[in-house]
Structures are given as structure tokens and as C-alpha cells.
Amino acid sequence: MRIDKLLANSGFGTRKEVKKMLKTGVVKADGVAIKDPKTQVNPDEQIITVNDDKVEYKEFVYLLMNKPAGYLSATEDEVQETVIDLLQMEDAVCQPFPVGRLDKDTEGLLLLTNDGQLTHQLLSPKKHVPKTYFATILGEVTEEDINSFKQGVELDDGYVTKPAILEILTSGNQSTIHVTITEGKYHQVKRMFESVDKKVTYLKRISMGPISLDEDELKTGEYRELTDDELEALRNAQPIDITTE
């Protein structure tokens, strides 16, 4: 790719700023100075340096975040803070975007990447990638609700959801549950409980496909890169049939 694009994508400034830097001769490929911004380089085969420091170029970035409440699952917003505002500059310059979305007041596991192909794979309705949530519910969750979710419930707009797995952790005037769904309709978990006359008061996603959130490792608002094993597991994630669970 062009040297100016590589440097801009690696956080060395805008294309205009990179062009000025190139003119000073501080950028080198295999020890040879590069001043022409159109020069083609291969970061996999050449050593690119700026002021003799090696440029570590990443074409794709894969991040796992423990999203806090109060942030939009978006790349930018003129008024409200987004999850991108939580990233370090070295990761933000790669222009990652959320894989799906969590509501502003929902916490938990959120993947961010600039790999469009993987994003499409994970969000494709045909893939049925499971997403599991922990929730606090106002109202007593019952076996009847478990059966309703397993059949699919009708939302307020008439849409009937795909089957979901509902597990009761505690039950009473306030209940705690785990729920696993394979689609991502707008406010889906909240609307599913509204359909059985209950209200979600707290919601956190704890897993997506083979990736689970480890809160001992990632505190709220923190993030890290996916490991090679996690990335491979995501790429090989198989559809599930909840009706057989």
C-alpha cells in the first residue's frame, strides 16, 4: 500500500501531516528514506521505520470490551459519548466499529473490529450466533416464561422471535436470569420480557458465540485484543439450534 496511507492508518497523523513528515526524510523502508507519499511498501516484507522506530502495522484489529452503561454502540455521535471514546489512540486510528450493538444502558461483552467480513459472518441471520445475557427482572420469572421463550414470543410490533433459552437464577418479586438469543432485534431482550408482562431493570451481555466475558480480567470500561485462539473460534463458530437445547 502507499506509504502515506500506511502511516495515517498507524496513527502518525492525517494524510496531509504524513506528507509533511515524509519530506523531512525520517521515514525509511529497509533503511532507505522515503519522501514520496505515493511510494508503495509492503509492511509484511519490509521494515518501515519513523525516526528509526519500527512501525507495527495492523491491517485488522479485534477488540473485546466490557462496555459500561452510558455509551452508545456507535463510531461517532455529535452529542453523546460512544464506545470508540474508550479506545486508546493506537486502536482508534484503525477505525474499528462495534459488531452489532448494545443499548446505551446495557453493559457487557462488545466486540469491535474493522474486519467487515468477520462482522458480516457474526451478524448474519443464517449463522444463528448465540448471545447470552444476564438480567435483573422486575417480577417473578416462571417455568411458563421458560416455555414461552422456547417457543418464541410475539413482540409489540407483531414480530415473533426465534426460540430463546431462558434460565432462572433466582425468582421472586425481583428475579435474575440468563437468556440466550440468536438474533438481534431492537431492544430485543427488554421487549421479550415486556411481552410476558415483566420489566428488565439491568442487562449485561456475558457471551457471544464462543467468546465469554471474564470480569476478573476486564473491568467495566476496559478492553483488550482477542487472542489468536479466540479469533479462530469466532471464525469457526457454528450455528446452533436452540429448539434442541
Secondary structure, DSSP 8 states (H G I E B T S, - for coil): -BHHHHHHHTTS--HHHHHHHHHTT-EEETTEE---TT-B--TTTS-EEETTEE----S--EEEEEE-TT-BSSS--SSS-BGGGGS-HHHHTT--EESS---TT-EEEEEEES-HHHHHHHH-TTT---EEEEEEEES---HHHHHHHHH--B-TTS-B----EEEEEE-SSEEEEEEEES---TTHHHHHHHTTT-EEEEEEEEEETTEE--TTTS-TT-EEE--HHHHHHHHT-----GGG-
